Amino acid sequence: MAAAIEMALEALVDEVVVATDSDGDSVTLDSGVTVLIENDVPVLDDQAEPIELTVHEDALEGGNPEGDEQTTTAKFTFAQLSGLVLAGADTPLSFSLNLATDGEGALHGTDTGLTQNGEPIIWQVVGDELHGVVGEGAEAETVFTLAEGDDGFVFTLLGNIDHGALDEGTGDDDTESLSLAGAFVAT
């Protein structure tokens, strides 16, 4: 969030103030007096440590597993995500996936920045999940999903993504980053 959105809520102070003159005559001020209450919205904590979790292509079916600790799933807990946001006065925070299919901030139909076999992986809203897909329509293949789970969100790798050539990167340890910027909404 670039900046906090300011919103003024006008609360009428009705029949609270009484004006009295020097000889005791009075009138209740039943209009013309207001209190403006400015909204406090969650903002990103620019001092927070980023969350970086790892999934492994080696753990995919047909992969070359190198141990029991490799996985195709990564869980982002609500507690982890809460550490990235300053809630302000309106606590507690709740989180959801950005399932907007159009308009400002919608991920649906946008490029993830990753490719599979040279083809761009595109964000798609599928029901109550975000999918990274290659292709369109009946030919579309889901490469990964992001869905709400118990106490957080689960990223699941379902297929391979493109990496640099082995002699250009770090070989089997080469990683590619998928930004999840805009995938979560804190309210």
Salt bridges, closest charged atoms under 4 A:
GLU57 OE2 - HIS163 NE2 3.37
GLU129 OE1 - HIS131 NE2 2.73
ASP174 OD2 - HIS163 ND1 3.33
